[in-house]
Amino acid sequence: MARLNDQYEVIGFLRIDYVKKATGDRVQGYEVYLTPTQPPEGLIGVYAEKVYLSEKYAFYKPEIGDIVRKAYNRFGSVEDLIVSG
């Protein structure tokens, strides 16, 4: 799906905090729900996506209504969100 821009609005988030049973490692971060500021052409309804941000790597703390851009790591996964100014 082609995107007209790479800006997204934060429409929700969920705090994640648990311990993996297999390893005992603690997982902390946020599931952040985004919608593009310019929806894809031909979209009927609402488009939203979820990204996971680990507190280990991400500096961004979610706020509803923020306009953000995605920052990717070297593996192509979203690693952080950057507030567009």
PDB file of N, CA, C and O in Angstrom:
ATOM      1  N   MET A   1       0.836  -1.159   0.000  1.00  0.00           N
ATOM      2  CA  MET A   1       0.000   0.000   0.000  1.00  0.00           C
ATOM      3  C   MET A   1       0.893   1.237   0.000  1.00  0.00           C
ATOM      4  O   MET A   1       1.733   1.401   0.884  1.00  0.00           O
ATOM      5  N   ALA A   2       0.713   2.093  -0.976  1.00  0.00           N
ATOM      6  CA  ALA A   2       1.509   3.308  -1.038  1.00  0.00           C
ATOM      7  C   ALA A   2       0.984   4.319  -0.031  1.00  0.00           C
ATOM      8  O   ALA A   2      -0.226   4.481   0.127  1.00  0.00           O
ATOM      9  N   ARG A   3       1.879   4.983   0.633  1.00  0.00           N
ATOM     10  CA  ARG A   3       1.495   6.002   1.600  1.00  0.00           C
ATOM     11  C   ARG A   3       1.839   7.367   1.005  1.00  0.00           C
ATOM     12  O   ARG A   3       2.902   7.544   0.410  1.00  0.00           O
ATOM     13  N   LEU A   4       0.936   8.319   1.171  1.00  0.00           N
ATOM     14  CA  LEU A   4       1.168   9.651   0.649  1.00  0.00           C
ATOM     15  C   LEU A   4       2.187  10.414   1.485  1.00  0.00           C
ATOM     16  O   LEU A   4       2.928  11.244   0.959  1.00  0.00           O
ATOM     17  N   ASN A   5       2.229  10.138   2.773  1.00  0.00           N
ATOM     18  CA  ASN A   5       3.246  10.744   3.626  1.00  0.00           C
ATOM     19  C   ASN A   5       3.562   9.759   4.733  1.00  0.00           C
ATOM     20  O   ASN A   5       2.969   8.683   4.813  1.00  0.00           O
ATOM     21  N   ASP A   6       4.478  10.128   5.567  1.00  0.00           N
ATOM     22  CA  ASP A   6       4.862   9.206   6.628  1.00  0.00           C
ATOM     23  C   ASP A   6       4.541   9.769   8.005  1.00  0.00           C
ATOM     24  O   ASP A   6       5.216   9.451   8.984  1.00  0.00           O
ATOM     25  N   GLN A   7       3.516  10.601   8.078  1.00  0.00           N
ATOM     26  CA  GLN A   7       3.088  11.145   9.360  1.00  0.00           C
ATOM     27  C   GLN A   7       1.837  10.424   9.836  1.00  0.00           C
ATOM     28  O   GLN A   7       0.936  10.108   9.059  1.00  0.00           O
ATOM     29  N   TYR A   8       1.814  10.175  11.137  1.00  0.00           N
ATOM     30  CA  TYR A   8       0.717   9.433  11.746  1.00  0.00           C
ATOM     31  C   TYR A   8       0.248  10.155  12.994  1.00  0.00           C
ATOM     32  O   TYR A   8       1.030  10.828  13.665  1.00  0.00           O
ATOM     33  N   GLU A   9      -1.032  10.011  13.300  1.00  0.00           N
ATOM     34  CA  GLU A   9      -1.582  10.530  14.547  1.00  0.00           C
ATOM     35  C   GLU A   9      -1.706   9.380  15.537  1.00  0.00           C
ATOM     36  O   GLU A   9      -2.161   8.292  15.184  1.00  0.00           O
ATOM     37  N   VAL A  10      -1.303   9.625  16.767  1.00  0.00           N
ATOM     38  CA  VAL A  10      -1.451   8.633  17.829  1.00  0.00           C
ATOM     39  C   VAL A  10      -2.906   8.662  18.285  1.00  0.00           C
ATOM     40  O   VAL A  10      -3.393   9.683  18.769  1.00  0.00           O
ATOM     41  N   ILE A  11      -3.601   7.521  18.126  1.00  0.00           N
ATOM     42  CA  ILE A  11      -5.018   7.454  18.487  1.00  0.00           C
ATOM     43  C   ILE A  11      -5.262   6.576  19.713  1.00  0.00           C
ATOM     44  O   ILE A  11      -6.388   6.486  20.204  1.00  0.00           O
ATOM     45  N   GLY A  12      -4.207   5.933  20.203  1.00  0.00           N
ATOM     46  CA  GLY A  12      -4.337   5.119  21.405  1.00  0.00           C
ATOM     47  C   GLY A  12      -3.017   4.459  21.757  1.00  0.00           C
ATOM     48  O   GLY A  12      -2.103   4.397  20.936  1.00  0.00           O
ATOM     49  N   PHE A  13      -2.927   3.966  22.986  1.00  0.00           N
ATOM     50  CA  PHE A  13      -1.741   3.207  23.396  1.00  0.00           C
ATOM     51  C   PHE A  13      -2.083   2.336  24.590  1.00  0.00           C
ATOM     52  O   PHE A  13      -3.021   2.609  25.339  1.00  0.00           O
ATOM     53  N   LEU A  14      -1.300   1.283  24.745  1.00  0.00           N
ATOM     54  CA  LEU A  14      -1.484   0.316  25.820  1.00  0.00           C
ATOM     55  C   LEU A  14      -0.135   0.057  26.455  1.00  0.00           C
ATOM     56  O   LEU A  14       0.818  -0.283  25.755  1.00  0.00           O
ATOM     57  N   ARG A  15      -0.031   0.209  27.755  1.00  0.00           N
ATOM     58  CA  ARG A  15       1.218  -0.047  28.485  1.00  0.00           C
ATOM     59  C   ARG A  15       1.437  -1.549  28.578  1.00  0.00           C
ATOM     60  O   ARG A  15       0.517  -2.289  28.927  1.00  0.00           O
ATOM     61  N   ILE A  16       2.642  -2.005  28.270  1.00  0.00           N
ATOM     62  CA  ILE A  16       3.008  -3.420  28.328  1.00  0.00           C
ATOM     63  C   ILE A  16       4.053  -3.593  29.427  1.00  0.00           C
ATOM     64  O   ILE A  16       5.046  -2.866  29.467  1.00  0.00           O
ATOM     65  N   ASP A  17       3.823  -4.561  30.323  1.00  0.00           N
ATOM     66  CA  ASP A  17       4.772  -4.824  31.404  1.00  0.00           C
ATOM     67  C   ASP A  17       4.526  -6.248  31.902  1.00  0.00           C
ATOM     68  O   ASP A  17       3.554  -6.504  32.612  1.00  0.00           O
ATOM     69  N   TYR A  18       5.414  -7.172  31.525  1.00  0.00           N
ATOM     70  CA  TYR A  18       5.281  -8.564  31.961  1.00  0.00           C
ATOM     71  C   TYR A  18       6.644  -9.235  31.979  1.00  0.00           C
ATOM     72  O   TYR A  18       7.627  -8.694  31.472  1.00  0.00           O
ATOM     73  N   VAL A  19       6.687 -10.421  32.569  1.00  0.00           N
ATOM     74  CA  VAL A  19       7.920 -11.206  32.630  1.00  0.00           C
ATOM     75  C   VAL A  19       7.730 -12.447  31.771  1.00  0.00           C
ATOM     76  O   VAL A  19       6.746 -13.171  31.921  1.00  0.00           O
ATOM     77  N   LYS A  20       8.693 -12.691  30.854  1.00  0.00           N
ATOM     78  CA  LYS A  20       8.634 -13.887  30.012  1.00  0.00           C
ATOM     79  C   LYS A  20       8.842 -15.120  30.872  1.00  0.00           C
ATOM     80  O   LYS A  20       9.807 -15.201  31.632  1.00  0.00           O
ATOM     81  N   LYS A  21       7.942 -16.072  30.751  1.00  0.00           N
ATOM     82  CA  LYS A  21       8.050 -17.300  31.545  1.00  0.00           C
ATOM     83  C   LYS A  21       9.303 -18.100  31.197  1.00  0.00           C
ATOM     84  O   LYS A  21       9.972 -18.636  32.080  1.00  0.00           O
ATOM     85  N   ALA A  22       9.612 -18.173  29.913  1.00  0.00           N
ATOM     86  CA  ALA A  22      10.724 -19.016  29.461  1.00  0.00           C
ATOM     87  C   ALA A  22      12.088 -18.496  29.921  1.00  0.00           C
ATOM     88  O   ALA A  22      12.971 -19.281  30.265  1.00  0.00           O
ATOM     89  N   THR A  23      12.254 -17.172  29.926  1.00  0.00           N
ATOM     90  CA  THR A  23      13.578 -16.618  30.214  1.00  0.00           C
ATOM     91  C   THR A  23      13.641 -15.806  31.499  1.00  0.00           C
ATOM     92  O   THR A  23      14.724 -15.576  32.037  1.00  0.00           O
ATOM     93  N   GLY A  24      12.501 -15.375  31.988  1.00  0.00           N
ATOM     94  CA  GLY A  24      12.483 -14.514  33.168  1.00  0.00           C
ATOM     95  C   GLY A  24      12.784 -13.056  32.852  1.00  0.00           C
ATOM     96  O   GLY A  24      12.858 -12.227  33.759  1.00  0.00           O
ATOM     97  N   ASP A  25      12.958 -12.734  31.560  1.00  0.00           N
ATOM     98  CA  ASP A  25      13.235 -11.355  31.154  1.00  0.00           C
ATOM     99  C   ASP A  25      11.982 -10.502  31.286  1.00  0.00           C
ATOM    100  O   ASP A  25      10.878 -10.952  30.982  1.00  0.00           O
ATOM    101  N   ARG A  26      12.160  -9.284  31.735  1.00  0.00           N
ATOM    102  CA  ARG A  26      11.040  -8.352  31.848  1.00  0.00           C
ATOM    103  C   ARG A  26      10.861  -7.609  30.527  1.00  0.00           C
ATOM    104  O   ARG A  26      11.833  -7.138  29.936  1.00  0.00           O
ATOM    105  N   VAL A  27       9.622  -7.507  30.070  1.00  0.00           N
ATOM    106  CA  VAL A  27       9.270  -6.795  28.837  1.00  0.00           C
ATOM    107  C   VAL A  27       8.466  -5.565  29.241  1.00  0.00           C
ATOM    108  O   VAL A  27       7.412  -5.677  29.867  1.00  0.00           O
ATOM    109  N   GLN A  28       8.972  -4.395  28.876  1.00  0.00           N
ATOM    110  CA  GLN A  28       8.289  -3.149  29.197  1.00  0.00           C
ATOM    111  C   GLN A  28       8.273  -2.262  27.965  1.00  0.00           C
ATOM    112  O   GLN A  28       9.272  -2.143  27.256  1.00  0.00           O
ATOM    113  N   GLY A  29       7.135  -1.647  27.721  1.00  0.00           N
ATOM    114  CA  GLY A  29       7.017  -0.754  26.578  1.00  0.00           C
ATOM    115  C   GLY A  29       5.573  -0.364  26.351  1.00  0.00           C
ATOM    116  O   GLY A  29       4.755  -0.361  27.271  1.00  0.00           O
ATOM    117  N   TYR A  30       5.279  -0.035  25.099  1.00  0.00           N
ATOM    118  CA  TYR A  30       3.942   0.409  24.710  1.00  0.00           C
ATOM    119  C   TYR A  30       3.552  -0.200  23.368  1.00  0.00           C
ATOM    120  O   TYR A  30       4.383  -0.335  22.469  1.00  0.00           O
ATOM    121  N   GLU A  31       2.292  -0.561  23.245  1.00  0.00           N
ATOM    122  CA  GLU A  31       1.684  -0.795  21.941  1.00  0.00           C
ATOM    123  C   GLU A  31       1.024   0.533  21.599  1.00  0.00           C
ATOM    124  O   GLU A  31       0.168   1.018  22.340  1.00  0.00           O
ATOM    125  N   VAL A  32       1.423   1.117  20.478  1.00  0.00           N
ATOM    126  CA  VAL A  32       0.912   2.424  20.083  1.00  0.00           C
ATOM    127  C   VAL A  32       0.076   2.245  18.817  1.00  0.00           C
ATOM    128  O   VAL A  32       0.508   1.606  17.857  1.00  0.00           O
ATOM    129  N   TYR A  33      -1.113   2.813  18.831  1.00  0.00           N
ATOM    130  CA  TYR A  33      -2.039   2.707  17.712  1.00  0.00           C
ATOM    131  C   TYR A  33      -2.013   4.011  16.927  1.00  0.00           C
ATOM    132  O   TYR A  33      -2.202   5.095  17.479  1.00  0.00           O
ATOM    133  N   LEU A  34      -1.773   3.879  15.612  1.00  0.00           N
ATOM    134  CA  LEU A  34      -1.567   5.025  14.734  1.00  0.00           C
ATOM    135  C   LEU A  34      -2.549   5.020  13.580  1.00  0.00           C
ATOM    136  O   LEU A  34      -2.997   3.962  13.137  1.00  0.00           O
ATOM    137  N   THR A  35      -2.880   6.208  13.096  1.00  0.00           N
ATOM    138  CA  THR A  35      -3.634   6.353  11.862  1.00  0.00           C
ATOM    139  C   THR A  35      -2.899   7.394  11.013  1.00  0.00           C
ATOM    140  O   THR A  35      -2.433   8.399  11.549  1.00  0.00           O
ATOM    141  N   PRO A  36      -2.789   7.172   9.698  1.00  0.00           N
ATOM    142  CA  PRO A  36      -2.064   8.131   8.863  1.00  0.00           C
ATOM    143  C   PRO A  36      -2.793   9.476   8.810  1.00  0.00           C
ATOM    144  O   PRO A  36      -4.023   9.523   8.822  1.00  0.00           O
ATOM    145  N   THR A  37      -2.026  10.563   8.751  1.00  0.00           N
ATOM    146  CA  THR A  37      -2.645  11.886   8.649  1.00  0.00           C
ATOM    147  C   THR A  37      -3.281  12.083   7.273  1.00  0.00           C
ATOM    148  O   THR A  37      -4.207  12.880   7.121  1.00  0.00           O
ATOM    149  N   GLN A  38      -2.782  11.354   6.272  1.00  0.00           N
ATOM    150  CA  GLN A  38      -3.407  11.331   4.948  1.00  0.00           C
ATOM    151  C   GLN A  38      -3.705   9.871   4.628  1.00  0.00           C
ATOM    152  O   GLN A  38      -2.801   9.135   4.234  1.00  0.00           O
ATOM    153  N   PRO A  39      -4.957   9.435   4.788  1.00  0.00           N
ATOM    154  CA  PRO A  39      -5.298   8.030   4.548  1.00  0.00           C
ATOM    155  C   PRO A  39      -4.999   7.602   3.115  1.00  0.00           C
ATOM    156  O   PRO A  39      -5.013   8.424   2.198  1.00  0.00           O
ATOM    157  N   PRO A  40      -4.727   6.302   2.927  1.00  0.00           N
ATOM    158  CA  PRO A  40      -4.467   5.795   1.574  1.00  0.00           C
ATOM    159  C   PRO A  40      -5.648   6.062   0.642  1.00  0.00           C
ATOM    160  O   PRO A  40      -6.805   6.031   1.060  1.00  0.00           O
ATOM    161  N   GLU A  41      -5.334   6.325  -0.629  1.00  0.00           N
ATOM    162  CA  GLU A  41      -6.373   6.585  -1.620  1.00  0.00           C
ATOM    163  C   GLU A  41      -7.293   5.372  -1.736  1.00  0.00           C
ATOM    164  O   GLU A  41      -6.831   4.232  -1.795  1.00  0.00           O
ATOM    165  N   GLY A  42      -8.582   5.628  -1.768  1.00  0.00           N
ATOM    166  CA  GLY A  42      -9.561   4.561  -1.925  1.00  0.00           C
ATOM    167  C   GLY A  42     -10.009   3.932  -0.620  1.00  0.00           C
ATOM    168  O   GLY A  42     -10.860   3.042  -0.623  1.00  0.00           O
ATOM    169  N   LEU A  43      -9.451   4.377   0.495  1.00  0.00           N
ATOM    170  CA  LEU A  43      -9.826   3.809   1.790  1.00  0.00           C
ATOM    171  C   LEU A  43     -11.259   4.157   2.135  1.00  0.00           C
ATOM    172  O   LEU A  43     -11.672   5.312   2.034  1.00  0.00           O
ATOM    173  N   ILE A  44     -12.010   3.152   2.543  1.00  0.00           N
ATOM    174  CA  ILE A  44     -13.358   3.345   3.051  1.00  0.00           C
ATOM    175  C   ILE A  44     -13.315   2.920   4.511  1.00  0.00           C
ATOM    176  O   ILE A  44     -13.010   1.765   4.808  1.00  0.00           O
ATOM    177  N   GLY A  45     -13.613   3.826   5.414  1.00  0.00           N
ATOM    178  CA  GLY A  45     -13.547   3.513   6.834  1.00  0.00           C
ATOM    179  C   GLY A  45     -12.310   4.123   7.466  1.00  0.00           C
ATOM    180  O   GLY A  45     -11.810   5.156   7.022  1.00  0.00           O
ATOM    181  N   VAL A  46     -11.833   3.474   8.499  1.00  0.00           N
ATOM    182  CA  VAL A  46     -10.698   3.988   9.268  1.00  0.00           C
ATOM    183  C   VAL A  46      -9.529   3.033   9.150  1.00  0.00           C
ATOM    184  O   VAL A  46      -9.698   1.824   9.306  1.00  0.00           O
ATOM    185  N   TYR A  47      -8.336   3.563   8.874  1.00  0.00           N
ATOM    186  CA  TYR A  47      -7.128   2.762   8.810  1.00  0.00           C
ATOM    187  C   TYR A  47      -6.336   3.008  10.085  1.00  0.00           C
ATOM    188  O   TYR A  47      -6.104   4.154  10.469  1.00  0.00           O
ATOM    189  N   ALA A  48      -5.928   1.936  10.732  1.00  0.00           N
ATOM    190  CA  ALA A  48      -5.096   2.063  11.925  1.00  0.00           C
ATOM    191  C   ALA A  48      -4.084   0.932  11.927  1.00  0.00           C
ATOM    192  O   ALA A  48      -4.321  -0.132  11.354  1.00  0.00           O
ATOM    193  N   GLU A  49      -2.954   1.173  12.577  1.00  0.00           N
ATOM    194  CA  GLU A  49      -1.956   0.123  12.732  1.00  0.00           C
ATOM    195  C   GLU A  49      -1.375   0.203  14.132  1.00  0.00           C
ATOM    196  O   GLU A  49      -1.458   1.233  14.801  1.00  0.00           O
ATOM    197  N   LYS A  50      -0.788  -0.901  14.560  1.00  0.00           N
ATOM    198  CA  LYS A  50      -0.205  -0.990  15.884  1.00  0.00           C
ATOM    199  C   LYS A  50       1.292  -1.189  15.745  1.00  0.00           C
ATOM    200  O   LYS A  50       1.743  -2.002  14.938  1.00  0.00           O
ATOM    201  N   VAL A  51       2.075  -0.437  16.540  1.00  0.00           N
ATOM    202  CA  VAL A  51       3.519  -0.641  16.608  1.00  0.00           C
ATOM    203  C   VAL A  51       3.893  -0.847  18.073  1.00  0.00           C
ATOM    204  O   VAL A  51       3.281  -0.267  18.969  1.00  0.00           O
ATOM    205  N   TYR A  52       4.893  -1.669  18.298  1.00  0.00           N
ATOM    206  CA  TYR A  52       5.385  -1.897  19.648  1.00  0.00           C
ATOM    207  C   TYR A  52       6.663  -1.104  19.856  1.00  0.00           C
ATOM    208  O   TYR A  52       7.567  -1.139  19.021  1.00  0.00           O
ATOM    209  N   LEU A  53       6.736  -0.393  20.965  1.00  0.00           N
ATOM    210  CA  LEU A  53       7.933   0.357  21.329  1.00  0.00           C
ATOM    211  C   LEU A  53       8.476  -0.189  22.645  1.00  0.00           C
ATOM    212  O   LEU A  53       7.784  -0.171  23.663  1.00  0.00           O
ATOM    213  N   SER A  54       9.690  -0.664  22.621  1.00  0.00           N
ATOM    214  CA  SER A  54      10.343  -1.168  23.821  1.00  0.00           C
ATOM    215  C   SER A  54      10.941  -0.007  24.603  1.00  0.00           C
ATOM    216  O   SER A  54      11.545   0.893  24.020  1.00  0.00           O
ATOM    217  N   GLU A  55      10.775  -0.028  25.919  1.00  0.00           N
ATOM    218  CA  GLU A  55      11.400   1.017  26.735  1.00  0.00           C
ATOM    219  C   GLU A  55      12.922   0.926  26.702  1.00  0.00           C
ATOM    220  O   GLU A  55      13.607   1.887  27.054  1.00  0.00           O
ATOM    221  N   LYS A  56      13.457  -0.219  26.282  1.00  0.00           N
ATOM    222  CA  LYS A  56      14.913  -0.366  26.162  1.00  0.00           C
ATOM    223  C   LYS A  56      15.483   0.550  25.095  1.00  0.00           C
ATOM    224  O   LYS A  56      16.583   1.081  25.254  1.00  0.00           O
ATOM    225  N   TYR A  57      14.740   0.742  24.000  1.00  0.00           N
ATOM    226  CA  TYR A  57      15.271   1.436  22.835  1.00  0.00           C
ATOM    227  C   TYR A  57      14.561   2.748  22.509  1.00  0.00           C
ATOM    228  O   TYR A  57      15.188   3.663  21.975  1.00  0.00           O
ATOM    229  N   ALA A  58      13.283   2.859  22.813  1.00  0.00           N
ATOM    230  CA  ALA A  58      12.496   4.023  22.402  1.00  0.00           C
ATOM    231  C   ALA A  58      12.566   5.139  23.449  1.00  0.00           C
ATOM    232  O   ALA A  58      12.538   4.888  24.654  1.00  0.00           O
ATOM    233  N   PHE A  59      12.658   6.348  22.965  1.00  0.00           N
ATOM    234  CA  PHE A  59      12.630   7.521  23.833  1.00  0.00           C
ATOM    235  C   PHE A  59      11.224   8.108  23.923  1.00  0.00           C
ATOM    236  O   PHE A  59      10.884   8.768  24.905  1.00  0.00           O
ATOM    237  N   TYR A  60      10.410   7.868  22.899  1.00  0.00           N
ATOM    238  CA  TYR A  60       9.070   8.458  22.816  1.00  0.00           C
ATOM    239  C   TYR A  60       8.129   7.871  23.863  1.00  0.00           C
ATOM    240  O   TYR A  60       8.080   6.658  24.062  1.00  0.00           O
ATOM    241  N   LYS A  61       7.390   8.744  24.522  1.00  0.00           N
ATOM    242  CA  LYS A  61       6.325   8.347  25.449  1.00  0.00           C
ATOM    243  C   LYS A  61       5.006   8.795  24.821  1.00  0.00           C
ATOM    244  O   LYS A  61       4.821   9.987  24.574  1.00  0.00           O
ATOM    245  N   PRO A  62       4.089   7.864  24.560  1.00  0.00           N
ATOM    246  CA  PRO A  62       2.876   8.186  23.798  1.00  0.00           C
ATOM    247  C   PRO A  62       1.967   9.214  24.457  1.00  0.00           C
ATOM    248  O   PRO A  62       1.791   9.235  25.675  1.00  0.00           O
ATOM    249  N   GLU A  63       1.399  10.059  23.617  1.00  0.00           N
ATOM    250  CA  GLU A  63       0.376  11.025  23.994  1.00  0.00           C
ATOM    251  C   GLU A  63      -0.668  11.026  22.884  1.00  0.00           C
ATOM    252  O   GLU A  63      -0.328  11.130  21.706  1.00  0.00           O
ATOM    253  N   ILE A  64      -1.931  10.912  23.258  1.00  0.00           N
ATOM    254  CA  ILE A  64      -3.015  10.932  22.275  1.00  0.00           C
ATOM    255  C   ILE A  64      -2.960  12.250  21.498  1.00  0.00           C
ATOM    256  O   ILE A  64      -2.803  13.321  22.085  1.00  0.00           O
ATOM    257  N   GLY A  65      -3.091  12.157  20.184  1.00  0.00           N
ATOM    258  CA  GLY A  65      -3.116  13.337  19.326  1.00  0.00           C
ATOM    259  C   GLY A  65      -1.766  13.757  18.788  1.00  0.00           C
ATOM    260  O   GLY A  65      -1.706  14.607  17.900  1.00  0.00           O
ATOM    261  N   ASP A  66      -0.670  13.189  19.297  1.00  0.00           N
ATOM    262  CA  ASP A  66       0.651  13.512  18.751  1.00  0.00           C
ATOM    263  C   ASP A  66       0.717  13.139  17.279  1.00  0.00           C
ATOM    264  O   ASP A  66       0.155  12.126  16.862  1.00  0.00           O
ATOM    265  N   ILE A  67       1.405  13.962  16.492  1.00  0.00           N
ATOM    266  CA  ILE A  67       1.701  13.654  15.093  1.00  0.00           C
ATOM    267  C   ILE A  67       3.151  13.181  15.077  1.00  0.00           C
ATOM    268  O   ILE A  67       4.056  13.904  15.493  1.00  0.00           O
ATOM    269  N   VAL A  68       3.357  11.959  14.593  1.00  0.00           N
ATOM    270  CA  VAL A  68       4.678  11.325  14.695  1.00  0.00           C
ATOM    271  C   VAL A  68       5.125  10.750  13.355  1.00  0.00           C
ATOM    272  O   VAL A  68       4.334  10.564  12.430  1.00  0.00           O
ATOM    273  N   ARG A  69       6.412  10.479  13.293  1.00  0.00           N
ATOM    274  CA  ARG A  69       7.024   9.731  12.191  1.00  0.00           C
ATOM    275  C   ARG A  69       7.679   8.504  12.785  1.00  0.00           C
ATOM    276  O   ARG A  69       8.091   8.508  13.945  1.00  0.00           O
ATOM    277  N   LYS A  70       7.773   7.455  11.989  1.00  0.00           N
ATOM    278  CA  LYS A  70       8.384   6.207  12.453  1.00  0.00           C
ATOM    279  C   LYS A  70       9.898   6.261  12.252  1.00  0.00           C
ATOM    280  O   LYS A  70      10.382   6.761  11.236  1.00  0.00           O
ATOM    281  N   ALA A  71      10.636   5.740  13.231  1.00  0.00           N
ATOM    282  CA  ALA A  71      12.082   5.570  13.111  1.00  0.00           C
ATOM    283  C   ALA A  71      12.345   4.068  13.127  1.00  0.00           C
ATOM    284  O   ALA A  71      11.891   3.363  14.027  1.00  0.00           O
ATOM    285  N   TYR A  72      13.077   3.584  12.133  1.00  0.00           N
ATOM    286  CA  TYR A  72      13.306   2.151  11.967  1.00  0.00           C
ATOM    287  C   TYR A  72      14.710   1.761  12.422  1.00  0.00           C
ATOM    288  O   TYR A  72      15.645   2.559  12.343  1.00  0.00           O
ATOM    289  N   ASN A  73      14.844   0.525  12.899  1.00  0.00           N
ATOM    290  CA  ASN A  73      16.170   0.005  13.235  1.00  0.00           C
ATOM    291  C   ASN A  73      16.784  -0.633  11.987  1.00  0.00           C
ATOM    292  O   ASN A  73      16.165  -0.627  10.923  1.00  0.00           O
ATOM    293  N   ARG A  74      17.964  -1.170  12.104  1.00  0.00           N
ATOM    294  CA  ARG A  74      18.665  -1.724  10.940  1.00  0.00           C
ATOM    295  C   ARG A  74      18.011  -2.976  10.383  1.00  0.00           C
ATOM    296  O   ARG A  74      18.349  -3.410   9.282  1.00  0.00           O
ATOM    297  N   PHE A  75      17.066  -3.574  11.135  1.00  0.00           N
ATOM    298  CA  PHE A  75      16.355  -4.760  10.676  1.00  0.00           C
ATOM    299  C   PHE A  75      15.027  -4.423  10.007  1.00  0.00           C
ATOM    300  O   PHE A  75      14.315  -5.321   9.557  1.00  0.00           O
ATOM    301  N   GLY A  76      14.690  -3.137   9.939  1.00  0.00           N
ATOM    302  CA  GLY A  76      13.463  -2.710   9.289  1.00  0.00           C
ATOM    303  C   GLY A  76      12.244  -2.653  10.180  1.00  0.00           C
ATOM    304  O   GLY A  76      11.131  -2.447   9.696  1.00  0.00           O
ATOM    305  N   SER A  77      12.437  -2.835  11.484  1.00  0.00           N
ATOM    306  CA  SER A  77      11.323  -2.759  12.433  1.00  0.00           C
ATOM    307  C   SER A  77      11.238  -1.357  13.034  1.00  0.00           C
ATOM    308  O   SER A  77      12.251  -0.672  13.178  1.00  0.00           O
ATOM    309  N   VAL A  78      10.026  -0.940  13.380  1.00  0.00           N
ATOM    310  CA  VAL A  78       9.864   0.357  14.031  1.00  0.00           C
ATOM    311  C   VAL A  78      10.514   0.278  15.403  1.00  0.00           C
ATOM    312  O   VAL A  78      10.182  -0.595  16.206  1.00  0.00           O
ATOM    313  N   GLU A  79      11.440   1.190  15.670  1.00  0.00           N
ATOM    314  CA  GLU A  79      12.156   1.189  16.941  1.00  0.00           C
ATOM    315  C   GLU A  79      11.725   2.363  17.827  1.00  0.00           C
ATOM    316  O   GLU A  79      11.795   2.281  19.053  1.00  0.00           O
ATOM    317  N   ASP A  80      11.283   3.447  17.203  1.00  0.00           N
ATOM    318  CA  ASP A  80      10.880   4.618  17.964  1.00  0.00           C
ATOM    319  C   ASP A  80       9.939   5.455  17.114  1.00  0.00           C
ATOM    320  O   ASP A  80       9.817   5.247  15.907  1.00  0.00           O
ATOM    321  N   LEU A  81       9.279   6.401  17.758  1.00  0.00           N
ATOM    322  CA  LEU A  81       8.448   7.388  17.072  1.00  0.00           C
ATOM    323  C   LEU A  81       9.027   8.750  17.383  1.00  0.00           C
ATOM    324  O   LEU A  81       9.487   9.003  18.497  1.00  0.00           O
ATOM    325  N   ILE A  82       9.001   9.628  16.391  1.00  0.00           N
ATOM    326  CA  ILE A  82       9.553  10.964  16.531  1.00  0.00           C
ATOM    327  C   ILE A  82       8.420  11.956  16.307  1.00  0.00           C
ATOM    328  O   ILE A  82       7.748  11.913  15.277  1.00  0.00           O
ATOM    329  N   VAL A  83       8.210  12.839  17.260  1.00  0.00           N
ATOM    330  CA  VAL A  83       7.152  13.834  17.142  1.00  0.00           C
ATOM    331  C   VAL A  83       7.512  14.814  16.043  1.00  0.00           C
ATOM    332  O   VAL A  83       8.602  15.386  16.033  1.00  0.00           O
ATOM    333  N   SER A  84       6.568  15.004  15.102  1.00  0.00           N
ATOM    334  CA  SER A  84       6.771  15.964  14.004  1.00  0.00           C
ATOM    335  C   SER A  84       6.504  17.361  14.527  1.00  0.00           C
ATOM    336  O   SER A  84       5.511  17.595  15.214  1.00  0.00           O
ATOM    337  N   GLY A  85       7.370  18.266  14.209  1.00  0.00           N
ATOM    338  CA  GLY A  85       7.226  19.614  14.755  1.00  0.00           C
ATOM    339  C   GLY A  85       6.846  20.568  13.717  1.00  0.00           C
ATOM    340  O   GLY A  85       6.681  21.755  13.999  1.00  0.00           O
TER     341      GLY A  85
END
